[in-house]
Each structure stands twice: as structure tokens, then as C-alpha cells.
């Protein structure tokens, strides 16, 4: 990274911090000859389930597979509907489609970017089989409201916790708040592998067993296939690397929260002036800031957010937009017939959200540089 520039993410800095442990773990796997499954995968399953506070953990090849397998194991299939958010990554809805079901969208709460239970209630039909709340950016969804709906209607809740490693609500971690929790260990996550990886957490032994079969071609025993499944197993080398990093996850999340607090202090004046909106934290929740998402209000042919982002880049600061096109406006979902205005909060978020650099190795002076530069740019626009 060039001096004076601030990257949106620096995985190289993370590797330097864990290099010795990661290299030893990889070497251990390579020398063992156990490259698929085995003690490293079993160890990760046991340790991550304990971390989340669930009885079972089942490692799979990606977060999308975790969602797909959990839905199928929860009884979701053809003819069913799953209610989720249109303001998320497409992996959420791909998993629903690949389970044979249909995605039904409900709009988000503007302050938290997560599913609004009142909108979920309005989206229910006799075909609804499950709810998929997305704990977006590291913030838990309103699980109390969603669990109440699920209890009344006998629905499964499959948590999309792919951005919420270590996030909590009411003292319980995400992944232990529904029928099953689904995690991605994509390299950019709070807990990231050196490639693709995922995991399902649950207290339901039957659901966990079903996910284990699904990830391994439906095998219930060696060359005995209870059903057709998938090739969704996790590489042992990824599991070994994740076990090393898991030991640092709480410290890394604490650092993320400290950076978020520093951003709040540095941007408080700009928010008071109405130039941006800082992210909210749900009462009783522990936000782990996978992303620090501010809102930059202001429309036009080119949004004010995009103009500010361009100015930040010119000043040497990289930012992100998660996500610029809500799912109901994606070309692949045009057949849903959901035009502009169908989900106004998600659409507004897509025009306003700007994600600032945030990762545990980010230095305080870099945080201050981002906050000061952003404040100056906002004041000039």
C-alpha cells in the first residue's frame, strides 16, 4: 500500500499477524495426508459450535452451501416460500432457489439494515416455510420479533450469519438464535479462511445429521446414499487455518468495535450537521462491524454518496458500496415484477450506504485520517 493511502481491506496485514500459526497448521495438514475431513475439520466444528453456544457445528465448502443445506435440512423445498431481505448479497437468495423454494422479500429497518418484522408479517402466505434474517454488516436482526412470528406460524428460522461472527443479541451469539445459523469464512469476513469455507450451527441433532449427509453426496454410510446430495465438504487445510484464527476472533472483534467508536467520535460533528448518518446499534446487541456502513443522503443522476466516494478515492482512501443494487432490482429476478418503489428502505439504502475502511490491523491514525478527510469532503458538498 502506498504511503498515505488507506486501503478498504488489508489481508496481508492480517497474515503477518498470524503467519507462524497458519504456516504451522498448513504444514501439519500437508504432512498428515488428510486433506478432506478428518481431525482438523472435526476440531473446527467442535470449537466454532462451542464459540457460538450450539450443540452442533457442520463444516461445509462455502457460506452459500451452508445456507442451502440448512434450508433443505429444515424441510424447505419445492412449493415453499422463504422470506428474506432484498438488501443483502445474492448468496442468500441463491440458496433459497437452489433448495427448490421461492424467495419472498420484506423490507428492512432503516436504522439497522435488517429485516423489519412488521414487513415480514405482511409478507406471510400459506406457502411460507421459513424466515431467513440476514445479520447484515455484523448487526443482529430483530430476532425477538421474528421468533414470535415463527412460533405462531410453525416456521423455521435459518440465520444468515455470514457477516456476523461473534455478533450477539441478549447475550446469545448469532448462529444460536434460530433453527440453524449459517456462516461464511470467505477471506474478507471477521473470521476468514484462505479460500472458500462455511459452517452450519444448530442445536437440532437431526438437522445437523442431514447437513452432514447433504455435504457428502447424501452418504449415510460408506457408499450408502440415503439421498442425492452435493459435493460440499470442507478442505482440511482451510479448517486448520480457521482454528488458528478463531483464537483471535474475540480480540479482533473488540478492535473492530474500538475502530467503530473512533469513527463515531471523528464523524460526530458531520452527523450533527446532517451531512451523514452513522450506523445504529440495536439495543441489547453486540455489533461486530464486519463493515462500518454510513449513509450519505442526497440523490440526483449521480448520488451524493458516489460523488463523495470518488472524492475520497482521489484523496487516497478506498471505500466500498454494499450493496448498490437491491436484489429485487437485479436482472436475474426481473420475473418477480418488483419495480422501483417496491421496497423503498432497501432502495434508499442502496443509494446512500458507504462502507469505510475497517479491519483489525487498521491504525488509529488511519482511522482519524479517514474521518477527517470524509468530514472535509462532506462539508464541501
C-alpha positions in Angstrom: 0.0 0.0 0.0 1.4 3.4 -1.0 2.3 5.7 2.0 -0.6 8.0 2.9 -3.2 5.8 1.2 -5.8 3.8 3.2 -7.0 0.5 1.8 -10.5 -0.6 2.4 -9.1 -4.0 3.5 -5.6 -5.4 4.1 -5.5 -9.2 4.3 -1.7 -9.1 4.0 -1.5 -7.3 7.4 -3.7 -10.0 8.9 -1.5 -12.7 7.6 1.6 -11.1 9.1 -0.2 -11.3 12.5 -1.0 -15.0 12.2 1.8 -16.2 9.9 3.6 -18.5 12.3 0.4 -20.3 13.4 -1.1 -20.5 9.9 2.0 -21.9 8.3 2.4 -24.5 11.0 -1.3 -25.5 10.6 -0.9 -25.8 6.8 2.2 -27.9 7.2 0.6 -30.1 9.7 -2.3 -30.9 7.2 0.1 -31.4 4.3 2.2 -33.8 6.3 -0.8 -35.8 7.5 -2.2 -36.6 4.1 -5.7 -36.0 5.5 -6.9 -33.3 3.1 -10.7 -33.7 3.2 -12.5 -34.1 6.6 -10.5 -35.6 9.4 -9.4 -34.2 12.8 -8.9 -30.6 11.6 -12.5 -30.3 10.3 -13.9 -32.1 13.3 -11.9 -29.7 15.6 -13.2 -26.6 13.8 -16.8 -27.9 14.0 -16.5 -28.6 17.8 -14.7 -25.3 18.6 -16.9 -23.0 16.5 -20.1 -24.6 17.8 -18.8 -24.0 21.3 -17.9 -20.4 20.5 -21.5 -19.8 19.2 -23.1 -21.7 22.0 -24.7 -24.5 20.0 -24.6 -28.3 20.3 -23.5 -29.0 16.7 -21.4 -27.5 14.0 -21.1 -28.9 10.5 -18.4 -27.5 8.2 -19.1 -27.1 4.5 -17.4 -25.7 1.5 -18.9 -22.2 1.5 -21.4 -19.9 3.1 -23.8 -20.4 0.3 -23.7 -24.2 0.8 -24.3 -23.6 4.5 -27.5 -21.7 3.7 -28.6 -24.1 1.0 -28.0 -27.2 3.1 -29.6 -25.7 6.3 -32.7 -24.8 4.3 -33.1 -28.3 2.9 -32.4 -29.9 6.2 -35.0 -27.6 7.8 -37.7 -29.0 5.4 -37.7 -26.3 2.8 -38.3 -27.4 -0.8 -40.4 -27.0 -3.9 -43.6 -25.1 -3.4 -42.4 -23.3 -0.3 -41.6 -19.7 0.2 -38.8 -18.2 2.4 -39.0 -14.6 3.5 -35.7 -12.6 3.5 -34.3 -9.2 2.8 -33.7 -7.7 -0.6 -30.8 -5.7 0.8 -28.1 -8.4 1.0 -25.6 -10.4 -1.1 -27.2 -12.7 -3.7 -25.9 -15.8 -2.0 -28.9 -15.5 0.4 -31.4 -15.9 -2.3 -29.4 -18.3 -4.5 -29.5 -20.7 -1.6 -33.3 -20.4 -1.4 -33.7 -21.1 -5.1 -31.2 -23.9 -5.0 -33.2 -25.5 -2.2 -36.2 -25.5 -4.7 -38.1 -22.7 -2.9 -39.1 -19.2 -3.8 -37.7 -16.0 -2.2 -40.2 -13.5 -0.9 -38.8 -10.1 0.1 -39.7 -8.0 3.1 -38.2 -4.5 3.5 -35.6 -3.6 6.1 -35.5 -1.4 9.2 -33.7 1.8 8.0 -31.6 2.2 11.2 -30.2 -1.4 11.3 -30.5 -2.6 7.6 -32.1 -5.8 8.9 -35.5 -7.4 8.3 -38.4 -5.5 9.6 -40.7 -8.0 11.5 -43.8 -5.9 10.7 -43.0 -6.2 6.9 -42.3 -9.9 7.4 -45.7 -10.3 9.0 -47.3 -8.7 5.9 -45.4 -11.0 3.5 -46.6 -14.2 5.0 -48.6 -16.6 2.9 -49.8 -20.2 3.4 -46.7 -21.3 1.5 -44.2 -19.6 3.8 -42.0 -22.3 5.3 -39.0 -20.4 6.7 -37.6 -17.0 7.6 -34.1 -16.0 6.7 -33.0 -13.0 8.6 -29.6 -11.5 7.5 -27.4 -10.2 10.3 -26.1 -7.6 7.9 -22.7 -5.8 8.5 -22.2 -7.6 11.8 -25.5 -6.5 13.4 -28.1 -9.0 14.7 -31.6 -8.8 13.2 -34.7 -8.3 15.5 -34.8 -11.9 16.4 -37.3 -11.4 19.2 -39.9 -10.2 16.7 -39.0 -12.8 14.1 -39.1 -15.7 16.6 -42.5 -14.6 17.7 -43.8 -14.8 14.1 -42.0 -18.2 13.6 -43.6 -19.6 16.7 -47.1 -18.5 15.8 -46.8 -20.0 12.3 -44.6 -23.0 12.9 -41.7 -21.7 10.7 -38.1 -22.5 10.7 -35.6 -19.6 11.1 -32.3 -20.0 9.1 -30.0 -17.3 10.2 -27.8 -15.8 7.5 -24.9 -15.0 9.9 -22.3 -14.8 7.1 -21.3 -11.3 8.2 -21.9 -11.8 12.0 -19.1 -14.0 13.5 -19.3 -13.2 17.2 -22.3 -10.8 17.0 -24.8 -11.3 19.8 -28.3 -10.4 20.9 -29.4 -10.6 24.5 -26.2 -12.3 25.5 -26.5 -15.1 22.9 -24.4 -15.2 19.8 -25.7 -15.2 16.2 -25.9 -18.7 15.0 -27.7 -19.8 18.2 -30.8 -17.7 17.7 -32.8 -19.7 15.2 -33.2 -23.3 13.9 -29.8 -23.1 12.3 -27.1 -20.5 11.8 -25.1 -20.2 8.6 -21.6 -18.8 8.3 -19.2 -17.9 5.5 -15.5 -17.9 6.1 -14.7 -16.1 2.9 -11.3 -14.4 3.3 -12.8 -10.9 3.9 -15.0 -12.0 6.8 -14.3 -11.3 10.5 -13.1 -14.9 10.6 -11.8 -15.7 7.2 -10.1 -18.7 5.6 -7.5 -18.7 2.8 -10.2 -19.6 0.3 -13.8 -20.7 0.4 -15.3 -22.3 3.6 -18.6 -22.3 5.6 -20.3 -23.8 8.6 -23.8 -24.6 9.9 -24.5 -24.3 13.7 -27.6 -25.8 15.3 -29.0 -27.4 18.5 -31.0 -29.8 16.3 -29.2 -33.1 16.1 -31.4 -34.4 13.2 -30.8 -31.2 11.2 -27.1 -31.4 11.8 -27.0 -35.1 10.6 -29.0 -34.1 7.5 -26.5 -31.3 6.6 -23.6 -33.8 7.1 -25.3 -36.1 4.5 -26.0 -33.4 2.1 -22.4 -32.1 2.0 -21.1 -35.6 1.2 -23.2 -36.8 -1.7 -26.1 -37.9 0.6 -24.0 -40.6 2.2 -25.3 -42.2 5.4 -22.5 -44.8 5.3 -19.6 -45.6 3.1 -21.0 -45.8 -0.4 -24.6 -45.9 1.0 -26.6 -42.9 -0.2 -29.8 -42.2 1.7 -30.5 -39.4 -0.8 -28.8 -37.5 -3.6 -26.6 -34.8 -2.0 -23.8 -32.4 -3.0 -20.1 -32.2 -3.0 -19.9 -29.6 -0.2 -17.2 -30.8 2.0 -14.6 -28.5 3.6 -10.9 -28.9 2.9 -8.9 -29.8 6.0 -6.3 -27.1 5.3 -8.9 -24.4 5.5 -10.2 -25.8 8.8 -6.8 -25.8 10.2 -6.2 -22.2 9.3 -9.6 -21.2 10.7 -8.8 -22.9 14.0 -5.7 -20.7 14.3 -7.7 -17.5 13.6 -10.6 -18.5 15.8 -8.4 -18.0 18.8 -8.0 -14.3 17.8 -11.6 -13.6 16.8 -12.8 -12.0 20.1 -9.7 -9.7 20.2 -10.2 -8.8 16.5 -13.9 -8.1 17.1 -13.0 -5.9 20.1 -10.6 -4.0 17.8 -13.3 -3.6 15.2 -15.6 -2.1 17.8 -12.9 0.2 19.0 -12.3 1.5 15.4 -16.1 2.0 15.1 -16.1 4.0 18.3 -13.2 6.1 16.9 -15.1 6.7 13.7 -18.2 7.8 15.6 -16.1 10.4 17.6 -14.4 11.7 14.5 -17.6 11.9 12.5 -20.0 13.1 15.2 -19.9 16.8 14.1 -20.7 15.8 10.5 -23.6 13.8 11.6 -24.9 16.6 13.8 -24.7 18.9 10.8 -26.9 16.4 8.8 -24.1 15.5 6.4 -24.2 11.8 7.0 -25.9 9.2 9.2 -23.7 6.9 11.4 -24.7 3.2 11.9 -27.0 2.4 14.8 -26.5 -0.4 17.3 -29.6 -2.4 18.3 -30.4 -2.2 22.0 -29.1 -5.3 23.7 -27.0 -6.3 20.8 -23.2 -6.6 20.2 -22.4 -5.3 16.7 -19.1 -6.7 15.4 -18.7 -4.3 12.5 -17.9 -6.6 9.6 -18.5 -3.3 7.8 -18.8 0.2 9.0 -21.7 1.5 6.9 -22.5 5.2 6.9 -25.3 6.8 5.0 -24.7 9.8 2.7 -28.1 11.2 1.8 -28.7 13.0 -1.4 -29.9 11.9 -4.8 -29.6 13.0 -8.4 -28.4 11.3 -11.5 -25.1 10.6 -9.7 -25.9 10.2 -6.0 -24.1 12.3 -3.4 -22.7 9.1 -2.0 -21.0 8.3 -5.3 -19.6 11.8 -5.6 -18.2 11.6 -2.0 -16.8 8.2 -2.7 -15.0 9.5 -5.8 -13.5 12.4 -3.8 -12.3 10.0 -1.1 -10.6 7.9 -3.7 -8.8 10.9 -5.1 -7.6 11.6 -1.6 -6.2 8.1 -1.3 -9.0 6.4 0.7 -10.7 3.3 -0.6 -14.3 2.7 0.3 -17.0 0.2 -0.7 -20.7 0.1 -1.5 -22.5 -2.9 0.0 -24.9 -3.1 -1.9 -25.6 -0.8 -4.9 -28.4 -2.8 -6.4 -31.1 -4.4 -4.2 -31.9 -7.9 -5.1 -35.4 -7.2 -6.4 -33.9 -4.9 -9.0 -31.3 -7.5 -10.2 -31.8 -8.7 -13.8 -32.0 -12.3 -12.7 -35.1 -11.5 -10.6 -36.9 -9.4 -13.1 -39.6 -12.1 -13.3 -40.7 -11.2 -9.8 -42.1 -8.0 -11.2 -40.9 -5.8 -8.3 -40.2 -2.4 -9.8 -38.7 0.7 -8.2 -40.6 1.6 -5.1 -41.5 -1.9 -4.1 -39.0 -1.9 -1.1 -38.3 1.8 -0.5 -36.0 1.4 2.5 -33.8 -1.1 0.7 -33.7 1.1 -2.3 -32.8 4.2 -0.3 -30.0 2.2 1.5 -28.6 1.1 -1.8 -28.3 4.8 -2.9 -26.8 6.1 0.4 -24.6 3.4 2.0 -20.9 3.9 2.0 -18.6 1.4 3.8 -15.4 2.9 5.3 -12.1 1.0 5.8 -12.3 -1.2 8.8 -10.2 -4.2 9.8 -8.4 -5.1 13.0 -5.0 -4.0 11.7 -6.1 -0.5 10.7 -4.1 2.0 12.8 -5.7 4.8 14.8 -4.0 7.5 12.7 -5.5 5.9 9.6 -9.0 5.9 11.2 -8.5 9.6 12.1 -7.3 10.3 8.5 -10.4 8.8 7.0 -12.8 10.6 9.4 -11.1 14.0 8.9 -10.9 13.6 5.1 -14.6 12.5 4.9 -15.7 15.3 7.1 -13.9 17.9 4.9 -15.4 16.4 1.7 -18.9 16.3 3.1 -18.6 19.9 4.3 -17.6 20.9 0.7 -20.6 19.2 -0.9 
